[in-house]
Amino acid sequence: MSKKLKQKQAKQGTYALCITIGIIIGVGLGALVDNLLVLILVGAVGGAGTAYYFNHLKRSSRH
């Protein structure tokens, strides 16, 4: 496997993980607040934002 392919797969995995966690949190909070659809969407968008942040950190800040 090439280095670029590994990096691409790692980024895709980060997006999948963060969006899934956001959806799960949205379902949990949606059941408490009785507004399931809105909180699922907010969780998915929040997860995508978090994944974007993690994938675009400057390399100098990673150790």
N, C-alpha and C positions, 0 to 999 in steps of 0.2 A: 504494500500500500504506500502511496506517495504521502508526503508530508501535508500537502494541500488537502488531500482527500480526508486525512485524519482530522485536520483542523475543521473542515466543513462538517464532518459528522459530529464532532464535539460541540460545535455551535448549534446544530440541529437538536442534539440531545439536551442541551441547556434550555433551549426554547420549549421543547416538549415537557421537560421536568417542571419548569417554572409555571407554564400555562396549566398543567395538570394540577399542581399544588394550588394555584389560584382558583381553579374551578372547584376543587374539593373544599377549600375554605369558603367559597361563595355558597356552596350547597349547605354547609353547616350554619353559616350566618343567616342564609335565606330562610331556613327552617325556623330560626329563632325570631326573625323580624317579619315573617310572612310576606316576603317580597322576593321570591326565589329567582325569577328570571333576571331581574336587575342586578342582584348581587352576584349571580353566576357570571354575567357579562363583565361586571366591574372586576371580579377576581381574575377572569381570563385576560382582560386588558392590563391589569396590574402585573400579572405574571409575565406577559409579553414585554412590558416595560422593564421589569426586573431582569429578564433574560437579555434584553438589549443592553442594559447597563453593564451586566457582567461580561458580555461579549465585547464591549467596546471600551473596557478599562485600558488605560495606557499600560504597556508592557513594563515600564519602569516601576510601576507601583506594585507589580506582582513579584513576589520573592519566592 
